[in-house]
Amino acid sequence: MRKRRRSLVRIQFAIIALLLLVVFPQALSSQINALGGESTSFEDLARQATAAREQGKAEEALRDYQQALQLHPEWEEGWWYAGTLFYDGNHFTDARTAFSKVVDLDPKLGPAWSFLGLCEFEGKDYPAAVAALEKGRELGTEQVPAIGKVADYHLALLLIRTGDFARATTLLSSQFIRGQVSDQVKVALGLALLRVPLLPEEIDPSKDGVIATAGGIAVLLAQNQQAEALQSFQQAIKDYPDIPNLRSAYAAAEQPTAAEPQRLDAGDLARTAHLFARSTAEVKPGSAVPNTGSSSAGFDELAKKAVAARGAGNLEEAIRDYHQALQMHPSWEDGWWDVSVLYFGDGRYSEAIDPLKHVVGLKPGFGTAWAMLGLSEYETEDFKNSLIHLQKAQGLGIQGSAEAIGIAQYHLGALLNLNGEFDRAVELLSVGHPAGQMVGQWNIALGMGLLRVPLLPEQAAPAQQGLYTAAGQAASLLANSKYDDAFVILQKLLKDYPNTPFLHYAHGAALASLSQYDEAEAQLKEEIKISPGSALPYIRLAFIDLKIHRANDALVAAQKAVQLAPQSAEAHYVLGRALLGTGDAGQAVKELQMANDMLPDSPEIHFHLARAYSKARQPEKADQERETFARLNAIAEHQRSLRGSQAYGASHEQETDLSLPPVTTSPEAPSVPR
């Protein structure tokens, strides 16, 4: 979690260089002269520092900045750059010192206060962090909006930690709920909704599922989707009947005009925190093997006995000795890992979960442990936590044999289907290489993704398994551009299962990708008869109409798509393009802006926004969109070059159904919660 949160606040050198021109409007040479000491030594050091920083030589730049600051300790820009370099290198204590100097020299510089607060957050000086972040917010960070967003996110976390849930929710809802909401923001909103006074990294992994559920509900409430939120509340109460504050949050949502729930007192906060907090590194009651008299032995002796018993294949003896050693030394990482492997290898998945939670608590960047935790939760049917933890493992990467990696990849794909994330499931499973007994289940999961079936493979009816297996084979062939072979399978499936939802859609989408538009259009119209409530065939039809220059027909299809899926970025995107094609540039701008709010890192949206602004006679905005398009498109091209070789462990962004490829935030721009 710490690594993930750090990605939110990593401020890269290119942005900081631009920031200097905004925050410090005078040129560097002018600032040097203003110091009154036109020392050649200082000028040389300042220029050397600037050159080293621009070349990415952080250590060299820091050395020169520090030497220059010894000569002129009032050099504000020098302290600023030193602070950002220290921060980027995770040297938060030094960064805090530097930014403290900046705010001493310029007390009204909001971004510097925000940076100072972020340093104090990382140093766990939370009261000081709150004060600095509040100061930055009061002064404003308009010069650098991205820093303001990062600061607001961390301020919201600290408000949650102190029990000010209402203000935290307001802060997060005002900044981060438009369009695609990041997992980090959902977690924070979930903590606020459940009134849990903890930071995300302090949460017991077994509570990740309920917090993610609560976060999803909080997003719906913030987006004024009241009916959907109440329905989700009802399901959450069934799934988590013993979670405190969930029912009271539901009652408050049912009557939004009622008074705000009473603030929890210290005792209530402590009890809630205890329920959700990551367990301390102690063996829980009942999890340790009963004392057999050897507990008085030294830790080293017990550890050696445990390792020896494990090597000799004496499973129960090894588990007993490991647990007794861990009672004496609860921070023994290898011990928790070894005992979790023993349980996992013996198929005792429910018993493996507790030691694995200790492992990821002690080593949060250990992707293999997160994968084993997710697989154990899958086996115990804790599917929500399993999905979260397998995704975390995917982002971190795991070590192991190809078979072990494939097992994790398969289970994540199956859970993505269950969660309705079909495109991600197909993308993930299409690049895998199953072998042996795994091939059959893998094809079923892949076929269920292609046909958009929100079930696990083991939940599929036996009579449907042949359909899903063949669909999975077709999906694999399509992913590898073997269209002729895939079409043979799809045509046979259409003959045998003509009324299967999304089978015509899959065939039509494949035909459209080969520019066989008449045949594709026929398939998509058949899909509309079978799935009249789905926006997907209308979106695809609108894109085809645009390709063959039938803007009026595209407009009709796109308007229907938006009607069916008002939260779809792709529906608004294709509607914006259709409006542009019919000459309505003003309305096209509005629709494309809506799409951009939902999917801000799509180069295609920015490209067409530039066209729309140009036709709407707003050249400055058109130029801005062209610059953004060029930057994002370069990243997208790089991603496309890597996509064919992606394996489990590479990060996959949320992907929409059609022509909006996933794009991560530019390495030259700050990454902030959305």
C-alpha positions in Angstrom: 0.0 0.0 0.0 2.9 2.4 0.8 4.3 1.8 -2.7 1.0 2.4 -4.3 0.4 5.6 -2.4 3.8 6.9 -3.2 3.0 6.6 -6.9 0.3 9.2 -6.2 2.7 11.8 -5.1 5.8 11.2 -7.3 6.6 14.6 -8.8 8.9 14.2 -11.8 11.7 16.5 -12.9 10.1 17.8 -16.1 7.0 19.0 -14.2 9.1 20.6 -11.5 11.2 22.4 -14.1 8.0 23.9 -15.5 6.8 24.7 -12.0 9.8 26.9 -11.5 8.6 29.2 -14.3 5.2 29.5 -12.6 6.1 29.8 -9.0 9.4 31.7 -9.5 8.8 33.9 -12.5 12.2 35.5 -12.7 15.0 33.7 -14.6 17.6 31.9 -12.7 20.4 34.3 -13.6 18.2 37.2 -12.3 17.6 35.4 -9.0 21.4 34.8 -8.6 22.1 38.5 -9.2 19.4 39.5 -6.8 21.2 37.7 -4.0 23.8 40.5 -4.1 26.8 38.1 -4.2 27.8 37.6 -7.8 30.1 34.9 -6.8 31.5 32.9 -9.7 31.6 29.9 -7.5 27.9 30.2 -6.6 26.9 30.8 -10.2 28.9 27.8 -11.4 27.4 25.6 -8.7 23.9 26.8 -9.6 24.4 26.1 -13.3 25.9 22.7 -12.6 23.0 21.8 -10.3 20.5 22.8 -13.0 22.3 20.9 -15.7 22.6 17.8 -13.6 19.0 17.9 -12.6 17.8 18.3 -16.2 19.9 15.3 -17.1 18.4 13.2 -14.4 21.6 13.0 -12.3 19.9 13.4 -8.9 22.8 12.8 -6.6 25.1 15.1 -8.6 22.4 17.8 -8.6 21.8 17.5 -4.9 25.5 17.8 -4.2 25.8 21.0 -6.2 22.5 22.5 -4.8 23.7 21.8 -1.2 27.1 23.5 -1.9 25.4 26.5 -3.5 23.0 26.8 -0.6 25.9 26.8 1.9 27.1 29.9 0.0 23.7 31.5 -0.3 21.2 30.0 2.3 18.5 32.5 1.2 18.3 31.0 -2.3 14.6 30.0 -2.4 14.7 28.1 -5.7 17.7 26.1 -4.5 15.8 24.9 -1.5 12.8 24.1 -3.7 14.8 22.0 -6.1 16.7 20.3 -3.3 13.4 19.5 -1.6 11.9 17.9 -4.7 15.0 15.9 -5.4 15.2 14.6 -1.8 11.5 13.8 -2.0 11.8 12.0 -5.2 14.5 9.9 -3.7 12.4 9.0 -0.7 14.7 11.1 1.6 11.7 12.6 3.4 13.5 14.0 6.4 15.9 16.0 4.2 13.0 17.0 1.9 11.1 18.3 5.0 14.1 20.4 6.0 14.3 21.9 2.5 10.6 22.7 2.2 10.7 24.2 5.7 13.3 26.6 4.4 11.1 27.4 1.4 8.1 28.3 3.5 10.3 30.3 5.9 11.5 32.3 2.9 8.1 32.5 1.2 5.3 31.9 3.7 2.5 32.4 1.1 3.7 29.7 -1.3 0.9 27.2 -1.2 2.6 24.4 -3.1 5.6 24.4 -0.8 3.3 24.0 2.2 1.6 21.1 0.5 4.9 19.5 -0.3 6.0 20.0 3.3 2.8 18.3 4.5 3.4 15.4 2.3 6.9 15.0 3.7 5.5 15.1 7.2 2.9 12.5 6.2 5.7 10.2 5.0 7.6 10.8 8.2 4.4 9.9 10.2 4.3 13.3 11.9 0.6 13.4 11.3 -0.4 16.5 13.4 2.3 18.5 11.6 1.2 17.1 8.3 -2.4 18.2 8.9 -1.3 21.7 9.7 0.9 22.0 6.7 -1.6 20.5 4.3 -4.4 22.8 5.7 -2.1 25.7 5.2 -1.4 24.8 1.6 -5.1 24.4 0.9 -5.8 27.8 2.5 -3.2 29.5 0.4 -4.1 27.6 -2.8 -2.1 25.6 -5.2 -3.6 26.9 -8.4 -0.1 27.1 -9.9 0.2 23.4 -9.6 -3.2 21.7 -9.5 -1.8 18.2 -9.4 0.0 18.9 -6.2 -3.2 20.3 -4.7 -5.0 17.1 -5.5 -2.4 14.9 -4.0 -2.3 17.1 -0.9 -6.1 17.0 -0.6 -6.1 13.2 -0.9 -3.6 12.8 1.9 -5.4 15.4 4.0 -8.6 13.4 3.6 -6.7 10.3 4.8 -5.6 12.1 7.9 -9.1 13.5 8.6 -10.4 9.9 8.4 -7.6 8.9 10.9 -8.9 11.5 13.4 -12.5 10.6 12.9 -13.6 13.6 10.8 -15.4 11.3 8.3 -17.9 13.9 7.0 -15.2 16.4 6.0 -13.0 13.7 4.5 -16.0 12.5 2.4 -16.7 16.0 1.2 -13.1 16.7 0.3 -12.8 13.4 -1.7 -16.2 13.8 -3.3 -15.4 17.3 -4.5 -12.1 16.3 -6.1 -12.0 12.7 -7.2 -15.4 11.2 -8.1 -15.8 12.5 -11.7 -15.3 9.7 -14.2 -13.2 6.7 -13.4 -12.5 6.7 -9.7 -9.2 5.2 -8.6 -9.0 2.3 -6.2 -7.1 4.4 -3.7 -9.9 7.0 -3.5 -12.5 4.2 -3.2 -10.7 2.8 -0.3 -10.6 6.2 1.4 -14.3 6.7 0.8 -15.0 3.2 2.1 -13.1 3.9 5.3 -15.1 7.1 5.7 -18.4 5.5 5.0 -17.7 2.7 7.6 -16.2 5.3 10.0 -12.9 3.5 10.4 -10.3 5.8 11.8 -7.3 4.1 10.2 -5.0 4.7 7.2 -5.2 2.3 4.3 -1.9 0.5 5.1 -3.2 -0.2 8.7 -6.2 -2.2 7.5 -6.4 -6.0 8.0 -6.3 -7.5 4.4 -9.3 -9.6 5.3 -11.3 -6.4 5.4 -10.2 -5.2 2.0 -13.4 -6.6 0.4 -15.9 -4.9 2.6 -14.0 -1.6 2.4 -13.9 -1.8 -1.4 -17.6 -2.5 -1.4 -18.3 0.4 0.9 -16.1 2.6 -1.3 -18.1 1.6 -4.4 -21.3 2.6 -2.5 -19.8 5.9 -1.5 -18.9 6.7 -5.1 -22.4 6.0 -6.1 -23.7 8.3 -3.4 -21.2 11.1 -4.4 -22.4 10.7 -8.0 -26.0 11.0 -7.0 -26.9 7.5 -8.1 -29.2 7.0 -5.1 -31.1 4.0 -6.3 -28.0 2.0 -7.3 -26.3 3.0 -3.9 -29.3 1.7 -1.9 -29.4 -1.5 -3.8 -25.7 -2.0 -3.2 -26.2 -1.2 0.5 -28.8 -4.0 0.7 -26.5 -6.5 -0.9 -23.6 -5.4 1.3 -25.6 -5.9 4.5 -26.4 -9.4 3.4 -22.8 -10.1 2.6 -21.4 -8.5 5.7 -24.1 -8.7 8.4 -21.6 -8.1 11.3 -19.8 -5.0 10.0 -20.5 -2.1 12.3 -21.8 1.3 11.0 -22.9 -0.3 7.7 -26.6 -0.3 8.7 -26.4 3.2 10.1 -24.8 4.4 6.8 -27.6 2.8 4.9 -30.2 4.5 7.1 -28.5 7.8 6.5 -28.5 7.2 2.8 -32.2 6.4 2.8 -32.9 9.7 4.4 -30.2 12.0 3.0 -31.9 15.2 4.4 -31.8 13.8 7.9 -29.2 15.1 10.4 -25.7 13.9 10.0 -24.9 10.8 12.1 -23.6 11.6 15.5 -19.8 11.7 15.7 -18.3 8.6 17.1 -16.8 8.9 20.6 -13.3 7.7 21.5 -14.6 4.3 22.6 -16.5 3.7 19.4 -13.6 4.8 17.3 -11.3 2.5 19.2 -13.6 -0.5 18.8 -14.1 0.1 15.1 -10.3 0.6 14.6 -9.6 -2.7 16.5 -12.0 -4.6 14.2 -10.5 -3.4 11.0 -6.8 -3.0 12.0 -4.1 -5.1 10.6 -3.3 -7.7 13.3 -0.1 -7.2 15.2 2.6 -9.8 14.5 1.3 -12.2 17.1 -0.2 -15.6 16.8 -4.0 -15.3 17.3 -5.7 -17.5 19.8 -6.4 -20.9 18.4 -3.9 -20.5 15.6 -0.9 -21.8 17.5 -0.2 -25.4 18.2 -0.7 -26.2 21.9 2.3 -25.8 24.1 4.2 -29.1 24.3 6.8 -28.0 26.8 9.4 -26.8 24.3 8.3 -23.1 24.5 11.0 -22.5 27.0 13.6 -23.3 24.4 15.4 -20.3 22.8 14.1 -18.9 19.6 17.1 -20.0 17.7 16.7 -23.6 18.8 13.0 -23.6 17.9 13.7 -22.0 14.5 16.4 -24.6 13.7 14.1 -27.4 14.7 11.3 -26.1 12.5 13.5 -25.8 9.5 14.9 -29.3 10.1 11.4 -30.8 10.5 10.3 -29.1 7.3 13.3 -30.4 5.4 12.6 -33.9 6.7 8.9 -33.7 5.6 7.5 -33.8 9.2 4.7 -31.4 8.5 2.9 -31.2 11.8 6.1 -31.1 13.8 7.4 -28.2 11.6 4.2 -26.3 12.0 4.2 -26.7 15.8 7.8 -25.5 16.0 7.3 -22.6 13.7 4.3 -21.4 15.7 6.1 -21.6 19.0 9.1 -19.7 17.5 6.8 -17.1 16.1 5.2 -16.6 19.5 8.7 -15.6 20.7 9.6 -13.6 17.7 6.5 -12.4 15.9 8.4 -10.3 13.4 10.2 -13.3 11.9 9.3 -12.9 8.2 10.8 -16.2 7.0 8.9 -18.1 9.7 5.5 -16.7 8.7 6.3 -17.4 5.1 7.5 -20.9 5.7 4.5 -21.9 7.8 2.1 -20.4 5.2 3.8 -22.4 2.4 3.4 -25.6 4.5 -0.3 -24.9 5.0 -0.8 -23.9 1.3 1.1 -26.8 -0.1 -1.0 -29.2 2.0 -4.2 -27.7 0.7 -5.1 -26.2 4.1 -6.0 -22.9 2.6 -8.1 -21.5 5.5 -5.2 -22.1 7.8 -2.7 -20.5 5.3 -4.6 -17.2 5.3 -3.5 -15.9 8.8 0.2 -16.4 8.3 0.0 -15.0 4.8 -1.6 -11.9 6.3 1.4 -11.5 8.6 3.7 -12.0 5.6 2.1 -9.2 3.6 2.0 -7.0 6.6 5.7 -7.4 7.1 6.6 -7.3 3.4 3.8 -5.4 1.6 5.7 -5.5 -1.7 6.0 -9.3 -1.8 3.7 -10.1 -4.8 4.0 -13.9 -4.4 2.6 -13.7 -0.9 -0.3 -11.6 -2.1 -1.0 -14.1 -4.9 -1.0 -17.0 -2.4 -3.3 -15.1 -0.1 -5.7 -14.4 -3.0 -5.6 -18.1 -4.1 -6.3 -19.2 -0.5 -9.2 -16.8 -0.3 -10.5 -18.1 -3.6 -10.5 -21.6 -2.3 -12.4 -20.5 0.8 -14.9 -18.6 -1.5 -13.9 -15.2 -0.2 -14.1 -13.9 -3.8 -14.1 -10.2 -3.2 -10.8 -10.2 -1.2 -9.4 -12.8 -3.6 -9.9 -10.4 -6.5 -8.4 -7.5 -4.7 -5.3 -9.4 -3.6 -4.7 -11.2 -6.9 -4.9 -7.8 -8.6 -2.3 -6.5 -6.1 -0.1 -9.5 -6.9 -0.5 -8.8 -10.6 0.7 -5.2 -10.1 3.7 -6.3 -8.0 4.7 -9.3 -10.0 5.2 -12.8 -8.6 8.0 -15.3 -8.6 7.5 -19.0 -9.4 7.2 -21.6 -12.1 5.2 -20.9 -15.3 2.5 -23.3 -13.9 2.2 -21.3 -10.7 2.0 -18.0 -12.5 -0.6 -19.5 -14.8 -2.7 -20.6 -11.9 -2.8 -17.1 -10.4 -3.5 -15.7 -13.9 -6.4 -18.1 -14.5 -8.0 -17.3 -11.1 -7.7 -13.6 -11.6 -9.3 -13.9 -15.0 -12.2 -16.0 -13.6 -12.8 -13.4 -10.9 -12.7 -10.5 -13.3 -15.5 -12.3 -15.2 -17.4 -12.7 -11.9 -17.0 -9.0 -11.3 -18.2 -8.0 -14.8 -14.8 -6.8 -16.0 -15.0 -9.0 -19.2 -12.6 -7.0 -21.4 -9.9 -7.2 -18.8 -10.5 -10.9 -18.3 -10.2 -11.6 -22.1 -7.1 -9.4 -22.3 -5.4 -11.2 -19.4 -6.4 -14.8 -20.4 -5.7 -14.3 -24.1 -2.0 -13.7 -23.4 -1.6 -16.8 -21.2 -0.1 -20.1 -22.2 -2.0 -22.8 -20.2 -0.7 -26.4 -20.3 -2.0 -29.8 -19.3 -5.1 -30.0 -17.2 -5.4 -26.3 -17.0 -6.3 -25.8 -20.7 -9.9 -26.9 -20.4 -10.8 -24.6 -17.5 -8.8 -21.8 -19.0 -10.7 -21.9 -22.3 -14.0 -22.0 -20.4 -13.1 -18.9 -18.4 -11.9 -17.1 -21.6 -15.1 -18.1 -23.5 -17.2 -16.8 -20.6 -15.3 -13.5 -20.8 -15.9 -13.3 -24.6 -19.6 -13.9 -24.0 -19.8 -11.7 -21.0 -21.0 -14.3 -18.5 -20.6 -13.0 -14.9 -19.9 -16.4 -13.4 -17.0 -18.5 -12.3 -16.2 -21.5 -14.6 -17.2 -24.0 -11.8 -20.6 -22.2 -11.7 -21.3 -22.8 -15.4 -24.0 -25.3 -16.2 -22.5 -28.5 -17.7 -24.6 -28.1 -20.8 -23.0 -24.8 -21.5 -19.4 -25.8 -21.1 -19.0 -26.9 -24.7 -20.2 -23.5 -25.8 -17.8 -21.7 -23.5 -14.8 -23.9 -24.4 -15.3 -23.2 -28.1 -15.8 -19.5 -27.5 -12.6 -19.5 -25.5 -10.7 -21.1 -28.4 -12.1 -18.5 -30.8 -11.1 -15.7 -28.4 -7.6 -17.0 -28.2 -7.4 -17.2 -32.0 -8.7 -13.6 -32.4 -6.2 -12.3 -29.9 -3.4 -13.9 -32.1 -4.9 -12.5 -35.3 -5.9 -15.9 -36.6 -9.2 -14.7 -37.9 -10.0 -17.4 -40.5 -9.7 -20.1 -37.9 -11.7 -18.1 -35.4 -14.5 -17.4 -37.9 -14.9 -21.1 -38.5 -15.5 -21.6 -34.8 -17.8 -18.6 -34.4 -19.9 -19.5 -37.4 -20.4 -23.0 -36.1 -21.4 -21.6 -32.7 -23.9 -19.2 -34.3 -25.4 -22.2 -36.0 -25.6 -24.3 -32.9 -26.4 -21.5 -30.4 -28.1 -18.7 -32.4 -29.7 -17.0 -29.4 -26.7 -16.8 -27.1 -26.1 -13.3 -25.9 -23.0 -11.5 -27.2 -22.1 -14.2 -29.6 -23.3 -12.1 -32.6 -21.6 -9.2 -31.0 -18.2 -11.0 -30.7 -18.5 -12.1 -34.4 -19.5 -8.6 -35.5 -16.7 -6.9 -33.6 -14.2 -9.3 -35.2 -15.6 -8.6 -38.7 -15.5 -4.9 -38.1 -11.8 -5.1 -37.2 -11.2 -6.5 -40.7 -13.3 -3.7 -42.3 -16.0 -6.2 -43.3 -18.6 -3.6 -42.4 -21.7 -5.0 -44.1 -21.3 -8.4 -42.5 -20.4 -6.8 -39.1 -23.5 -4.6 -39.2 -25.7 -7.6 -39.8 -24.3 -9.4 -36.8 -24.6 -6.4 -34.6 -28.2 -5.9 -35.5 -28.9 -9.5 -34.6 -27.3 -8.8 -31.3 -29.6 -5.9 -30.6 -32.5 -8.3 -31.0 -31.1 -10.6 -28.4 -29.6 -8.0 -26.0 -31.8 -4.9 -26.5 -30.6 -3.4 -23.2 -26.9 -3.4 -24.0 -25.2 -0.3 -25.4 -22.3 -2.3 -26.9 -23.8 -3.1 -30.3 -25.0 0.4 -30.7 -21.5 1.8 -29.9 -20.0 -0.6 -32.4 -22.5 0.3 -35.1 -21.9 4.0 -34.5 -18.1 3.5 -35.0 -18.9 1.6 -38.3 -21.1 4.4 -39.5 -18.4 6.9 -38.8 -15.9 4.8 -40.7 -18.1 4.7 -43.8 -19.0 8.4 -43.4 -22.6 8.0 -42.4 -22.6 10.6 -39.6 -26.4 10.9 -39.3 -26.7 7.1 -38.8 -23.8 7.2 -36.3 -25.6 10.0 -34.4 -28.8 7.9 -34.0 -26.8 4.8 -32.8 -24.6 6.8 -30.4 -27.6 8.6 -28.9 -29.2 5.3 -28.1 -25.9 4.1 -26.6 -25.7 7.1 -24.2 -29.4 6.5 -23.3 -28.6 2.9 -22.4 -25.2 3.6 -20.7 -25.0 7.2 -19.5 -21.9 6.4 -17.4 -20.0 5.0 -20.4 -17.0 7.0 -21.6 -17.1 5.3 -24.9 -20.7 6.1 -25.5 -20.1 9.8 -25.0 -17.0 9.6 -27.1 -18.7 8.1 -30.1 -21.6 10.5 -29.7 -19.2 13.4 -29.6 -17.6 12.2 -32.8 -21.0 11.7 -34.5 -22.0 15.3 -33.5 -18.7 16.5 -34.9 -19.4 14.7 -38.1 -22.9 16.3 -38.4 -21.4 19.8 -37.9 -22.5 20.4 -34.3 -19.1 21.4 -32.9 -20.5 23.0 -29.7 -22.4 19.9 -28.6 -19.5 17.7 -29.7 -17.2 19.5 -27.3 -19.6 18.9 -24.4 -19.9 15.1 -25.1 -16.2 14.7 -25.6 -15.5 16.6 -22.4 -17.8 14.2 -20.6 -15.9 11.3 -22.1 -12.6 12.9 -21.1 -13.8 13.4 -17.5 -14.5 9.6 -17.4 -11.4 8.5 -19.2 -8.9 11.3 -19.0 -5.9 9.4 -20.4 -7.3 8.4 -23.7 -5.3 9.9 -26.6 -8.2 9.4 -29.0 -10.5 11.6 -26.9 -8.0 14.4 -26.8 -7.4 14.1 -30.5 -11.1 14.6 -31.3 -11.4 17.3 -28.6 -8.8 19.2 -30.5 -10.8 18.9 -33.7 -14.0 19.9 -31.9 -12.3 23.0 -30.3 -10.8 23.9 -33.6 -14.2 23.8 -35.4 -15.8 25.6 -32.4 -13.2 28.4 -33.0 -11.3 27.9 -29.7 -7.7 27.6 -31.0 -5.9 27.9 -27.7 -7.9 24.9 -26.3 -7.4 23.0 -29.5 -3.6 23.5 -29.2 -3.7 22.3 -25.6 -5.5 19.1 -26.6 -3.1 18.5 -29.4 -0.2 18.6 -27.0 -1.9 16.3 -24.6 -2.8 13.9 -27.4 0.9 13.8 -28.6 2.1 12.9 -25.1 -0.5 10.3 -24.4 -0.2 8.8 -27.9 3.5 8.2 -27.5 2.8 6.3 -24.3 0.0 4.3 -25.9 2.2 3.3 -28.8 4.8 2.0 -26.3 2.1 0.0 -24.5 0.8 -1.5 -27.7 4.3 -2.6 -28.5 4.5 -4.4 -25.2 1.0 -5.8 -25.0 1.6 -9.0 -26.8 4.3 -10.1 -24.4 2.6 -9.1 -21.2 2.5 -11.8 -18.5 0.9 -12.0 -15.1 2.6 -9.5 -12.9 2.4 -6.6 -15.4 0.0 -3.9 -14.5 -3.2 -3.8 -16.6 -5.3 -0.6 -16.7 -9.1 -0.5 -17.0 -9.9 -0.9 -20.7 -13.2 0.0 -22.4 -14.7 -2.2 -25.1 -13.7 -0.5 -28.3 -11.1 1.9 -29.6 -9.8 3.5 -26.4 -6.6 1.7 -25.5 -5.5 1.8 -21.8 -3.0 4.4 -21.0 -1.1 4.9 -17.8 -0.2 8.3 -16.5 2.7 9.8 -18.3 6.1 9.4 -16.6 6.6 13.1 -17.2 3.5 14.1 -15.3 2.4 13.8 -11.7 0.3 10.7 -11.0 -2.7 11.8 -8.9 -5.9 10.0 -7.6 -8.8 10.3 -10.0 
